[in-house]
Amino acid sequence: MTDFQRLLILSPHTDDGEYSAGGTIVKSIEADSEVYYVAFSACERSVPACYSQDVLRKECLEATQELGIPHSNVMILDFDVRNFLESRQEILEKMIVFGKDIQPDLIIVPSSFDTHQDHKVVYEESVRAFKRTASIWGMEHPINNLSFRTDLFVTLDEKQITKKIDALKKYESQTIRRYFEPHYIRSIAYTRGMMIDKLYAEVFECIRSVF
């Protein structure tokens, strides 16, 4: 991760970036990289009725801070969940502005295998925005993928995977979802680590590589 000085995480919704690349974020910050995080939606329409509508904004700030991202590097936008397709031009324009302001050398986005409608828009527009300027990695989101191409492995140690799990625990409003269970998060990282004879890993699709 020392090859990249500035990372930009393009998370369709609050929690996607932490869920799929949380360990990589921790490892990058430990290597003194700057990490910026953009969530395009706080999913207000999907929040359980027992929580305030802005709960995911608060949880996202707590989770990203747990990973080591300063609040000043976190941006939470207002696009309507499950309706990104209607706003794809505006989403592209936001990405172009972030690219000019941040000058990232690695962009982490949903993969081309992701079946969620909002994730597909973020993937497609990120390729348009950054295909000439930066490396682009597609992150694994197992419950959204029918298959996946394991091009890139980022090895993680016990401290890094624990920090990822601790960050996801900040999403108290999402604990009803089975895929947020700590043992599931750890088991995915353990499985990916086994593939390269390491303890833990996160995997990515190589969409674009620029060095």
Z-matrix of the N, CA and C atoms (Angstrom, degrees):
N
C 1 1.456
C 2 1.525 1 112.26
N 3 1.317 2 117.53 1 -8.80
C 4 1.467 3 120.27 2 179.54
C 5 1.528 4 112.16 3 -69.69
N 6 1.341 5 117.85 4 -10.54
C 7 1.465 6 120.77 5 178.41
C 8 1.525 7 112.19 6 -74.60
N 9 1.331 8 117.38 7 -15.47
C 10 1.450 9 121.20 8 -174.79
C 11 1.523 10 110.28 9 -115.84
N 12 1.319 11 116.30 10 126.17
C 13 1.467 12 120.88 11 -178.57
C 14 1.522 13 112.64 12 -91.44
N 15 1.338 14 116.52 13 -34.31
C 16 1.470 15 120.53 14 -177.92
C 17 1.525 16 109.45 15 -134.90
N 18 1.313 17 115.95 16 119.65
C 19 1.456 18 122.60 17 178.73
C 20 1.523 19 109.29 18 -106.62
N 21 1.315 20 115.67 19 140.17
C 22 1.457 21 121.71 20 174.53
C 23 1.524 22 107.88 21 -121.09
N 24 1.328 23 116.25 22 116.98
C 25 1.460 24 122.68 23 178.54
C 26 1.523 25 108.00 24 -95.16
N 27 1.327 26 117.13 25 117.84
C 28 1.461 27 121.63 26 177.89
C 29 1.530 28 107.96 27 -103.05
N 30 1.310 29 115.06 28 97.79
C 31 1.459 30 122.85 29 -175.52
C 32 1.527 31 108.86 30 -100.16
N 33 1.320 32 119.38 31 116.38
C 34 1.460 33 119.11 32 -178.99
C 35 1.529 34 112.46 33 -53.18
N 36 1.317 35 115.37 34 -47.22
C 37 1.463 36 121.39 35 -179.86
C 38 1.531 37 108.82 36 -126.33
N 39 1.303 38 115.89 37 158.02
C 40 1.456 39 119.26 38 171.23
C 41 1.529 40 108.23 39 -54.30
N 42 1.292 41 116.78 40 131.47
C 43 1.468 42 130.13 41 177.07
C 44 1.524 43 114.38 42 99.68
N 45 1.343 44 119.41 43 -22.68
C 46 1.472 45 119.85 44 -176.65
C 47 1.526 46 112.15 45 -62.44
N 48 1.322 47 116.84 46 -43.59
C 49 1.459 48 120.11 47 -178.69
C 50 1.511 49 112.54 48 -64.82
N 51 1.321 50 116.44 49 -43.49
C 52 1.466 51 120.83 50 179.07
C 53 1.527 52 110.54 51 -65.98
N 54 1.333 53 115.11 52 -40.90
C 55 1.460 54 120.55 53 -176.09
C 56 1.526 55 111.60 54 -64.29
N 57 1.313 56 116.63 55 -43.68
C 58 1.460 57 120.36 56 -173.64
C 59 1.516 58 114.53 57 -94.95
N 60 1.329 59 117.52 58 -22.68
C 61 1.473 60 120.03 59 -174.96
C 62 1.518 61 112.84 60 -136.91
N 63 1.321 62 117.76 61 19.05
C 64 1.466 63 120.28 62 -176.29
C 65 1.513 64 114.14 63 -59.49
N 66 1.331 65 117.13 64 -41.28
C 67 1.457 66 119.77 65 178.76
C 68 1.517 67 112.16 66 -67.14
N 69 1.315 68 116.70 67 -38.17
C 70 1.461 69 121.76 68 177.56
C 71 1.525 70 110.65 69 -65.41
N 72 1.319 71 116.67 70 -37.89
C 73 1.472 72 120.62 71 176.13
C 74 1.524 73 109.93 72 -61.20
N 75 1.324 74 116.50 73 -48.05
C 76 1.476 75 120.77 74 179.59
C 77 1.527 76 110.20 75 -59.20
N 78 1.329 77 116.74 76 -47.28
C 79 1.467 78 120.65 77 -177.85
C 80 1.518 79 111.08 78 -63.40
N 81 1.336 80 117.34 79 -37.73
C 82 1.464 81 121.13 80 179.52
C 83 1.521 82 111.27 81 -65.56
N 84 1.318 83 116.44 82 -43.28
C 85 1.469 84 120.63 83 179.29
C 86 1.526 85 110.28 84 -65.48
N 87 1.314 86 117.03 85 -38.11
C 88 1.464 87 120.40 86 176.02
C 89 1.528 88 111.30 87 -62.47
N 90 1.333 89 116.62 88 -27.90
C 91 1.470 90 121.58 89 178.29
C 92 1.526 91 112.01 90 -89.49
N 93 1.338 92 116.12 91 12.10
C 94 1.476 93 123.63 92 176.34
C 95 1.526 94 113.40 93 70.88
N 96 1.324 95 117.48 94 23.14
C 97 1.461 96 120.10 95 171.57
C 98 1.528 97 109.80 96 -80.03
N 99 1.323 98 116.07 97 149.81
C 100 1.457 99 120.78 98 170.96
C 101 1.521 100 108.11 99 -85.35
N 102 1.325 101 116.92 100 133.20
C 103 1.461 102 121.01 101 179.51
C 104 1.526 103 109.08 102 -120.97
N 105 1.326 104 114.95 103 129.24
C 106 1.465 105 122.45 104 176.34
C 107 1.521 106 108.27 105 -116.68
N 108 1.312 107 115.85 106 143.29
C 109 1.464 108 121.31 107 -172.96
C 110 1.526 109 108.92 108 -130.95
N 111 1.332 110 115.76 109 125.47
C 112 1.468 111 121.64 110 175.63
C 113 1.518 112 108.68 111 -120.74
N 114 1.326 113 117.03 112 123.26
C 115 1.471 114 122.40 113 169.00
C 116 1.522 115 106.89 114 -106.21
N 117 1.315 116 116.87 115 126.99
C 118 1.459 117 120.23 116 -175.60
C 119 1.525 118 112.95 117 -82.01
N 120 1.327 119 117.42 118 -16.00
C 121 1.463 120 120.60 119 179.30
C 122 1.517 121 110.40 120 -152.03
N 123 1.326 122 116.22 121 141.87
C 124 1.468 123 122.08 122 172.49
C 125 1.526 124 111.13 123 -98.15
N 126 1.323 125 116.66 124 11.18
C 127 1.474 126 122.85 125 168.35
C 128 1.525 127 113.71 126 53.81
N 129 1.312 128 116.73 127 42.12
C 130 1.466 129 119.49 128 -176.04
C 131 1.533 130 112.62 129 -55.25
N 132 1.322 131 117.64 130 -35.90
C 133 1.466 132 119.56 131 -177.47
C 134 1.525 133 112.86 132 -72.57
N 135 1.342 134 116.96 133 -13.38
C 136 1.463 135 120.23 134 -177.85
C 137 1.521 136 113.40 135 -103.65
N 138 1.321 137 117.30 136 1.13
C 139 1.472 138 120.38 137 -176.93
C 140 1.528 139 109.49 138 -72.23
N 141 1.337 140 118.27 139 133.23
C 142 1.470 141 120.16 140 175.88
C 143 1.528 142 111.52 141 -54.85
N 144 1.323 143 116.13 142 145.37
C 145 1.464 144 121.91 143 -171.90
C 146 1.523 145 113.50 144 -60.65
N 147 1.314 146 117.78 145 -23.23
C 148 1.467 147 120.55 146 -177.21
C 149 1.527 148 112.87 147 -79.46
N 150 1.350 149 117.87 148 -3.32
C 151 1.463 150 121.52 149 -179.80
C 152 1.533 151 110.20 150 -114.31
N 153 1.333 152 115.47 151 157.46
C 154 1.455 153 119.88 152 174.00
C 155 1.527 154 108.82 153 -69.31
N 156 1.328 155 116.71 154 152.56
C 157 1.465 156 120.06 155 -174.79
C 158 1.525 157 113.37 156 -64.57
N 159 1.321 158 117.46 157 -24.05
C 160 1.468 159 120.06 158 -178.63
C 161 1.526 160 112.43 159 -93.90
N 162 1.329 161 117.91 160 12.34
C 163 1.462 162 120.65 161 -173.98
C 164 1.525 163 111.69 162 -60.37
N 165 1.329 164 118.54 163 -37.11
C 166 1.461 165 119.85 164 -177.56
C 167 1.525 166 112.34 165 -69.37
N 168 1.320 167 117.44 166 -28.12
C 169 1.463 168 120.04 167 174.21
C 170 1.532 169 109.93 168 -63.80
N 171 1.316 170 116.11 169 -46.50
C 172 1.466 171 120.72 170 -179.86
C 173 1.524 172 110.22 171 -64.95
N 174 1.331 173 116.74 172 -43.98
C 175 1.461 174 120.05 173 -178.84
C 176 1.524 175 111.60 174 -66.21
N 177 1.320 176 116.49 175 -36.31
C 178 1.465 177 120.15 176 178.72
C 179 1.527 178 111.24 177 -63.97
N 180 1.319 179 116.78 178 -42.92
C 181 1.468 180 119.77 179 178.50
C 182 1.529 181 110.81 180 -63.62
N 183 1.331 182 116.54 181 -38.59
C 184 1.469 183 119.77 182 178.51
C 185 1.531 184 110.72 183 -68.40
N 186 1.334 185 116.38 184 -41.92
C 187 1.464 186 120.39 185 -177.68
C 188 1.525 187 111.67 186 -67.40
N 189 1.324 188 117.15 187 -45.85
C 190 1.466 189 119.70 188 -179.70
C 191 1.527 190 111.25 189 -67.03
N 192 1.324 191 116.38 190 -33.43
C 193 1.475 192 119.08 191 175.84
C 194 1.525 193 110.33 192 -65.95
N 195 1.332 194 116.96 193 -38.32
C 196 1.468 195 120.80 194 177.14
C 197 1.534 196 110.53 195 -60.55
N 198 1.321 197 117.32 196 -35.42
C 199 1.462 198 121.03 197 177.66
C 200 1.521 199 112.19 198 -73.91
N 201 1.325 200 116.86 199 -19.46
C 202 1.457 201 121.01 200 179.04
C 203 1.510 202 114.77 201 111.20
N 204 1.339 203 117.78 202 6.24
C 205 1.467 204 120.85 203 179.18
C 206 1.523 205 109.08 204 -85.59
N 207 1.325 206 119.45 205 122.93
C 208 1.475 207 120.21 206 178.16
C 209 1.525 208 110.61 207 -66.57
N 210 1.331 209 115.68 208 149.57
C 211 1.461 210 120.57 209 -179.17
C 212 1.526 211 112.02 210 -55.58
N 213 1.333 212 116.32 211 -32.44
C 214 1.467 213 119.68 212 -178.80
C 215 1.527 214 112.80 213 -64.66
N 216 1.337 215 117.01 214 -18.46
C 217 1.466 216 121.67 215 -179.67
C 218 1.527 217 112.89 216 -100.28
N 219 1.323 218 116.79 217 8.67
C 220 1.474 219 121.54 218 -178.43
C 221 1.521 220 109.40 219 -112.09
N 222 1.332 221 116.38 220 127.30
C 223 1.467 222 121.77 221 178.44
C 224 1.518 223 108.75 222 -125.08
N 225 1.327 224 117.02 223 126.64
C 226 1.462 225 122.36 224 179.68
C 227 1.530 226 107.59 225 -117.69
N 228 1.330 227 115.67 226 114.00
C 229 1.453 228 121.65 227 -174.51
C 230 1.532 229 111.04 228 -93.74
N 231 1.338 230 115.74 229 -177.87
C 232 1.469 231 120.62 230 -168.22
C 233 1.525 232 114.03 231 -118.87
N 234 1.328 233 118.18 232 25.85
C 235 1.461 234 118.72 233 179.59
C 236 1.533 235 110.25 234 -70.68
N 237 1.312 236 115.26 235 146.86
C 238 1.457 237 121.64 236 -174.29
C 239 1.530 238 110.61 237 -77.20
N 240 1.325 239 116.81 238 124.86
C 241 1.456 240 121.60 239 -177.69
C 242 1.530 241 110.59 240 -57.89
N 243 1.337 242 114.55 241 138.70
C 244 1.463 243 124.84 242 -179.86
C 245 1.529 244 113.74 243 68.06
N 246 1.324 245 117.50 244 10.32
C 247 1.467 246 120.83 245 178.81
C 248 1.528 247 112.60 246 -129.59
N 249 1.331 248 117.51 247 26.21
C 250 1.459 249 120.22 248 -178.22
C 251 1.524 250 112.26 249 -62.29
N 252 1.317 251 116.51 250 -30.57
C 253 1.461 252 119.57 251 -176.95
C 254 1.528 253 111.48 252 -56.45
N 255 1.322 254 116.27 253 -34.94
C 256 1.460 255 120.52 254 -179.17
C 257 1.527 256 111.92 255 -71.85
N 258 1.332 257 116.51 256 -16.92
C 259 1.473 258 120.87 257 -175.39
C 260 1.517 259 112.15 258 -118.62
N 261 1.328 260 118.15 259 21.51
C 262 1.463 261 119.52 260 -170.26
C 263 1.528 262 112.92 261 -62.83
N 264 1.322 263 118.63 262 -35.09
C 265 1.465 264 119.50 263 179.01
C 266 1.521 265 110.96 264 -66.43
N 267 1.319 266 117.17 265 -41.56
C 268 1.462 267 120.60 266 177.99
C 269 1.524 268 110.84 267 -65.80
N 270 1.333 269 116.69 268 -37.64
C 271 1.464 270 120.53 269 177.16
C 272 1.527 271 110.01 270 -63.48
N 273 1.328 272 117.35 271 -43.76
C 274 1.465 273 121.01 272 176.49
C 275 1.520 274 111.06 273 -59.01
N 276 1.317 275 117.23 274 -45.10
C 277 1.464 276 120.78 275 -178.80
C 278 1.524 277 111.30 276 -63.75
N 279 1.331 278 117.54 277 -37.43
C 280 1.470 279 120.64 278 175.43
C 281 1.524 280 110.14 279 -61.82
N 282 1.313 281 116.90 280 -44.80
C 283 1.464 282 120.87 281 179.92
C 284 1.523 283 111.45 282 -60.44
N 285 1.310 284 116.64 283 -41.98
C 286 1.468 285 120.18 284 -179.76
C 287 1.524 286 110.38 285 -62.41
N 288 1.332 287 116.63 286 -40.26
C 289 1.472 288 120.38 287 177.62
C 290 1.520 289 110.48 288 -64.97
N 291 1.327 290 117.06 289 -45.26
C 292 1.466 291 119.59 290 178.62
C 293 1.524 292 110.64 291 -60.47
N 294 1.328 293 116.70 292 -39.90
C 295 1.454 294 120.03 293 178.93
C 296 1.516 295 112.34 294 -61.53
N 297 1.326 296 117.04 295 -43.19
C 298 1.464 297 120.45 296 179.57
C 299 1.523 298 111.41 297 -67.88
N 300 1.329 299 116.75 298 -39.38
C 301 1.467 300 120.50 299 -176.61
C 302 1.531 301 112.46 300 -74.37
N 303 1.333 302 116.53 301 -39.47
C 304 1.466 303 120.92 302 -172.29
C 305 1.521 304 112.05 303 -95.42
N 306 1.336 305 117.93 304 -32.02
C 307 1.465 306 122.70 305 -175.73
C 308 1.538 307 111.34 306 55.04
N 309 1.330 308 117.66 307 53.86
C 310 1.473 309 119.48 308 -178.40
C 311 1.517 310 111.42 309 -72.04
N 312 1.331 311 115.58 310 151.79
C 313 1.458 312 118.79 311 173.52
C 314 1.526 313 111.89 312 -106.55
N 315 1.336 314 117.64 313 -8.20
C 316 1.466 315 121.59 314 172.18
C 317 1.527 316 108.46 315 -138.41
N 318 1.337 317 115.25 316 128.29
C 319 1.452 318 122.06 317 175.87
C 320 1.521 319 107.20 318 -111.84
N 321 1.326 320 118.10 319 128.69
C 322 1.465 321 122.32 320 175.27
C 323 1.520 322 108.06 321 -110.53
N 324 1.341 323 115.53 322 122.81
C 325 1.463 324 122.69 323 -170.44
C 326 1.526 325 109.21 324 -136.14
N 327 1.336 326 118.55 325 171.67
C 328 1.466 327 119.04 326 169.79
C 329 1.526 328 110.12 327 -59.64
N 330 1.305 329 116.82 328 153.63
C 331 1.457 330 120.50 329 -178.23
C 332 1.526 331 111.29 330 -81.83
N 333 1.312 332 115.70 331 169.25
C 334 1.462 333 121.01 332 176.07
C 335 1.523 334 111.82 333 -71.64
N 336 1.329 335 117.00 334 -11.31
C 337 1.462 336 122.22 335 -180.00
C 338 1.530 337 112.46 336 -89.75
N 339 1.310 338 117.38 337 -7.51
C 340 1.465 339 121.48 338 -172.97
C 341 1.531 340 109.99 339 -73.81
N 342 1.324 341 116.47 340 128.92
C 343 1.467 342 121.11 341 -175.45
C 344 1.520 343 113.72 342 -93.44
N 345 1.334 344 119.13 343 -8.45
C 346 1.467 345 120.33 344 -179.49
C 347 1.531 346 109.33 345 -69.80
N 348 1.323 347 115.87 346 135.26
C 349 1.465 348 119.66 347 -173.53
C 350 1.528 349 112.84 348 -61.39
N 351 1.321 350 118.79 349 -40.01
C 352 1.464 351 120.89 350 178.59
C 353 1.519 352 111.21 351 -69.66
N 354 1.322 353 116.58 352 -40.01
C 355 1.461 354 121.13 353 -179.94
C 356 1.528 355 110.54 354 -62.61
N 357 1.338 356 116.23 355 -39.16
C 358 1.467 357 119.85 356 179.95
C 359 1.531 358 111.29 357 -62.84
N 360 1.333 359 116.49 358 -38.45
C 361 1.465 360 119.69 359 178.97
C 362 1.526 361 110.41 360 -65.23
N 363 1.336 362 117.41 361 -44.91
C 364 1.462 363 120.32 362 -179.34
C 365 1.530 364 110.15 363 -63.53
N 366 1.332 365 117.17 364 -41.28
C 367 1.465 366 119.64 365 176.44
C 368 1.536 367 111.02 366 -59.56
N 369 1.322 368 116.12 367 -52.49
C 370 1.468 369 119.97 368 -174.13
C 371 1.537 370 112.39 369 -63.79
N 372 1.329 371 116.31 370 -41.22
C 373 1.466 372 118.71 371 -179.24
C 374 1.526 373 111.48 372 -73.74
N 375 1.325 374 117.60 373 -29.70
C 376 1.471 375 119.53 374 177.48
C 377 1.524 376 111.17 375 -66.25
N 378 1.324 377 117.02 376 -36.46
C 379 1.467 378 120.06 377 176.96
C 380 1.527 379 109.77 378 -64.24
N 381 1.321 380 116.82 379 -41.79
C 382 1.463 381 119.84 380 177.57
C 383 1.534 382 111.31 381 -63.58
N 384 1.330 383 115.74 382 -41.13
C 385 1.468 384 119.89 383 -173.77
C 386 1.528 385 112.66 384 -74.23
N 387 1.344 386 117.61 385 -34.64
C 388 1.472 387 119.67 386 -166.91
C 389 1.523 388 114.73 387 -122.23
N 390 1.327 389 118.80 388 7.10
C 391 1.466 390 119.65 389 -172.82
C 392 1.522 391 113.05 390 -62.39
N 393 1.332 392 118.86 391 -22.27
C 394 1.464 393 120.95 392 -178.83
C 395 1.526 394 113.25 393 -100.69
N 396 1.314 395 117.57 394 -7.31
C 397 1.462 396 118.15 395 -165.84
C 398 1.520 397 116.03 396 -121.84
N 399 1.334 398 118.93 397 -18.32
C 400 1.464 399 118.51 398 -171.24
C 401 1.521 400 111.01 399 -153.70
N 402 1.326 401 115.47 400 162.47
C 403 1.458 402 120.39 401 168.63
C 404 1.526 403 108.57 402 -73.16
N 405 1.325 404 116.00 403 143.95
C 406 1.456 405 121.44 404 -179.40
C 407 1.526 406 108.29 405 -128.23
N 408 1.341 407 115.88 406 123.93
C 409 1.458 408 122.00 407 177.14
C 410 1.515 409 109.45 408 -114.08
N 411 1.327 410 116.60 409 135.91
C 412 1.460 411 121.51 410 175.82
C 413 1.517 412 110.24 411 -96.67
N 414 1.331 413 116.76 412 126.01
C 415 1.460 414 121.13 413 -174.54
C 416 1.532 415 111.87 414 -88.25
N 417 1.318 416 115.32 415 150.08
C 418 1.464 417 122.02 416 -179.13
C 419 1.525 418 110.53 417 -82.61
N 420 1.315 419 115.93 418 128.31
C 421 1.471 420 121.63 419 173.78
C 422 1.529 421 105.95 420 -129.35
N 423 1.344 422 118.30 421 86.31
C 424 1.464 423 121.72 422 -164.97
C 425 1.523 424 115.49 423 -51.78
N 426 1.324 425 118.32 424 -39.36
C 427 1.462 426 118.38 425 -175.44
C 428 1.525 427 112.13 426 -71.61
N 429 1.342 428 117.61 427 -13.59
C 430 1.467 429 121.07 428 179.05
C 431 1.523 430 112.82 429 -100.46
N 432 1.321 431 117.99 430 -6.37
C 433 1.458 432 120.84 431 -170.57
C 434 1.525 433 111.51 432 -108.07
N 435 1.334 434 116.88 433 131.82
C 436 1.454 435 120.18 434 170.63
C 437 1.522 436 110.75 435 -81.03
N 438 1.323 437 116.37 436 -27.71
C 439 1.460 438 122.95 437 175.37
C 440 1.523 439 106.90 438 -153.97
N 441 1.339 440 116.22 439 176.67
C 442 1.465 441 119.11 440 179.81
C 443 1.512 442 108.83 441 -158.35
N 444 1.336 443 116.45 442 150.91
C 445 1.461 444 122.50 443 178.22
C 446 1.519 445 108.42 444 -109.04
N 447 1.304 446 116.38 445 113.39
C 448 1.463 447 121.27 446 -173.82
C 449 1.525 448 110.29 447 -90.17
N 450 1.327 449 115.97 448 76.95
C 451 1.464 450 121.00 449 -176.67
C 452 1.524 451 112.70 450 -81.13
N 453 1.326 452 116.76 451 -38.40
C 454 1.459 453 122.14 452 -170.51
C 455 1.530 454 109.82 453 -127.49
N 456 1.317 455 116.37 454 131.97
C 457 1.460 456 121.59 455 177.79
C 458 1.526 457 108.85 456 -116.65
N 459 1.329 458 116.38 457 130.60
C 460 1.464 459 121.58 458 171.84
C 461 1.525 460 106.87 459 -110.27
N 462 1.327 461 116.38 460 113.00
C 463 1.465 462 119.75 461 -178.36
C 464 1.528 463 110.41 462 -73.26
N 465 1.326 464 115.31 463 143.95
C 466 1.458 465 121.99 464 -179.13
C 467 1.521 466 109.86 465 -128.19
N 468 1.324 467 115.54 466 147.93
C 469 1.459 468 119.55 467 174.59
C 470 1.533 469 109.67 468 -101.29
N 471 1.307 470 115.96 469 179.37
C 472 1.467 471 121.29 470 -176.85
C 473 1.523 472 111.94 471 -59.76
N 474 1.306 473 116.93 472 -41.37
C 475 1.463 474 120.78 473 -179.66
C 476 1.528 475 111.03 474 -63.40
N 477 1.310 476 116.49 475 -41.22
C 478 1.470 477 120.43 476 -176.66
C 479 1.525 478 111.99 477 -69.82
N 480 1.339 479 117.91 478 -42.32
C 481 1.462 480 119.08 479 179.25
C 482 1.526 481 110.48 480 -69.89
N 483 1.334 482 117.06 481 -33.78
C 484 1.462 483 119.71 482 177.22
C 485 1.524 484 110.99 483 -65.78
N 486 1.315 485 116.32 484 -39.38
C 487 1.463 486 120.19 485 178.65
C 488 1.531 487 110.67 486 -64.92
N 489 1.319 488 116.82 487 -38.34
C 490 1.472 489 120.70 488 175.68
C 491 1.521 490 110.17 489 -61.28
N 492 1.311 491 117.22 490 -47.20
C 493 1.469 492 121.03 491 -179.84
C 494 1.522 493 110.59 492 -63.00
N 495 1.328 494 117.09 493 -41.61
C 496 1.469 495 120.69 494 178.55
C 497 1.529 496 111.02 495 -62.41
N 498 1.332 497 116.24 496 -36.61
C 499 1.471 498 119.47 497 177.92
C 500 1.522 499 110.41 498 -65.31
N 501 1.317 500 117.46 499 -44.15
C 502 1.462 501 120.64 500 -178.71
C 503 1.524 502 111.93 501 -67.19
N 504 1.324 503 117.13 502 -25.59
C 505 1.464 504 120.20 503 176.54
C 506 1.528 505 111.97 504 -65.90
N 507 1.325 506 116.71 505 -18.62
C 508 1.469 507 120.08 506 177.57
C 509 1.527 508 111.00 507 -66.80
N 510 1.329 509 116.55 508 -21.05
C 511 1.466 510 120.52 509 178.78
C 512 1.531 511 109.71 510 -84.56
N 513 1.308 512 115.84 511 68.99
C 514 1.465 513 120.31 512 -179.47
C 515 1.526 514 111.17 513 -59.63
N 516 1.330 515 117.13 514 -33.70
C 517 1.470 516 120.59 515 -178.41
C 518 1.524 517 112.31 516 -67.85
N 519 1.336 518 117.87 517 -14.22
C 520 1.460 519 121.35 518 -176.98
C 521 1.525 520 113.43 519 -104.98
N 522 1.320 521 117.69 520 5.22
C 523 1.463 522 120.36 521 -176.29
C 524 1.529 523 112.39 522 -66.39
N 525 1.322 524 117.82 523 -14.04
C 526 1.468 525 120.35 524 176.23
C 527 1.529 526 111.34 525 -70.59
N 528 1.314 527 117.22 526 -15.26
C 529 1.465 528 121.66 527 -176.89
C 530 1.528 529 109.62 528 -89.85
N 531 1.320 530 116.47 529 123.87
C 532 1.468 531 120.52 530 -174.41
C 533 1.518 532 112.28 531 -61.04
N 534 1.328 533 116.86 532 -31.49
C 535 1.463 534 118.37 533 -176.98
C 536 1.525 535 112.86 534 -73.47
N 537 1.345 536 117.21 535 -1.53
C 538 1.457 537 120.55 536 173.24
C 539 1.535 538 111.97 537 -92.91
N 540 1.311 539 118.09 538 -1.26
C 541 1.459 540 120.55 539 -178.95
C 542 1.533 541 109.92 540 -65.33
N 543 1.332 542 117.41 541 130.58
C 544 1.476 543 120.20 542 -175.79
C 545 1.521 544 114.22 543 -53.96
N 546 1.333 545 117.51 544 -39.16
C 547 1.459 546 118.01 545 -177.34
C 548 1.528 547 111.68 546 -67.91
N 549 1.329 548 117.67 547 -27.01
C 550 1.462 549 120.61 548 176.20
C 551 1.527 550 110.40 549 -71.97
N 552 1.327 551 116.93 550 -44.45
C 553 1.472 552 121.00 551 177.93
C 554 1.528 553 109.95 552 -58.59
N 555 1.316 554 115.81 553 -45.97
C 556 1.462 555 120.07 554 -178.83
C 557 1.535 556 110.59 555 -66.35
N 558 1.336 557 116.88 556 -37.56
C 559 1.468 558 119.36 557 -176.79
C 560 1.521 559 111.86 558 -67.56
N 561 1.350 560 117.29 559 -35.34
C 562 1.463 561 119.65 560 176.51
C 563 1.529 562 109.71 561 -63.53
N 564 1.338 563 116.26 562 -47.52
C 565 1.464 564 120.34 563 -179.84
C 566 1.531 565 111.19 564 -63.55
N 567 1.335 566 116.56 565 -36.17
C 568 1.462 567 120.48 566 178.48
C 569 1.530 568 110.45 567 -66.77
N 570 1.330 569 116.67 568 -43.56
C 571 1.468 570 121.07 569 178.71
C 572 1.520 571 110.99 570 -60.97
N 573 1.327 572 117.08 571 -45.09
C 574 1.469 573 120.18 572 179.58
C 575 1.528 574 110.55 573 -67.22
N 576 1.309 575 117.34 574 -35.98
C 577 1.457 576 119.82 575 176.07
C 578 1.516 577 112.33 576 -63.77
N 579 1.345 578 116.57 577 -40.32
C 580 1.466 579 120.74 578 178.98
C 581 1.518 580 111.57 579 -58.32
N 582 1.338 581 116.56 580 -31.08
C 583 1.467 582 120.19 581 -177.18
C 584 1.518 583 112.77 582 -66.42
N 585 1.341 584 116.99 583 -20.67
C 586 1.469 585 120.38 584 -179.19
C 587 1.535 586 111.06 585 -125.12
N 588 1.348 587 115.40 586 18.55
C 589 1.461 588 121.77 587 177.06
C 590 1.531 589 112.39 588 61.11
N 591 1.338 590 115.59 589 38.77
C 592 1.457 591 122.34 590 174.96
C 593 1.527 592 108.73 591 -123.36
N 594 1.337 593 116.38 592 169.95
C 595 1.464 594 119.18 593 -176.96
C 596 1.525 595 111.19 594 -69.23
N 597 1.340 596 116.84 595 -55.14
C 598 1.460 597 122.01 596 -179.35
C 599 1.527 598 109.46 597 -137.33
N 600 1.329 599 115.80 598 158.95
C 601 1.467 600 120.27 599 174.12
C 602 1.521 601 110.01 600 -160.75
N 603 1.323 602 115.69 601 158.03
C 604 1.454 603 123.22 602 164.51
C 605 1.520 604 107.20 603 -113.24
N 606 1.329 605 116.38 604 148.05
C 607 1.468 606 119.50 605 -177.51
C 608 1.525 607 110.43 606 -119.01
N 609 1.322 608 114.70 607 154.42
C 610 1.454 609 121.88 608 -177.74
C 611 1.523 610 110.25 609 -141.09
N 612 1.310 611 115.15 610 150.58
C 613 1.453 612 122.56 611 169.03
C 614 1.526 613 108.24 612 -84.05
N 615 1.308 614 117.93 613 133.40
C 616 1.463 615 120.99 614 175.56
C 617 1.530 616 108.84 615 -85.07
N 618 1.310 617 116.12 616 103.75
C 619 1.455 618 121.25 617 179.01
C 620 1.523 619 110.47 618 -87.56
N 621 1.315 620 116.34 619 -39.97
C 622 1.472 621 121.99 620 178.81
C 623 1.523 622 107.81 621 -153.39
N 624 1.344 623 116.71 622 136.61
C 625 1.455 624 120.72 623 178.96
C 626 1.519 625 108.93 624 -125.47
N 627 1.321 626 115.67 625 119.74
C 628 1.478 627 121.83 626 -178.60
C 629 1.517 628 107.46 627 -127.74
N 630 1.338 629 116.85 628 118.87
C 631 1.463 630 121.20 629 177.24
C 632 1.527 631 109.95 630 -129.66
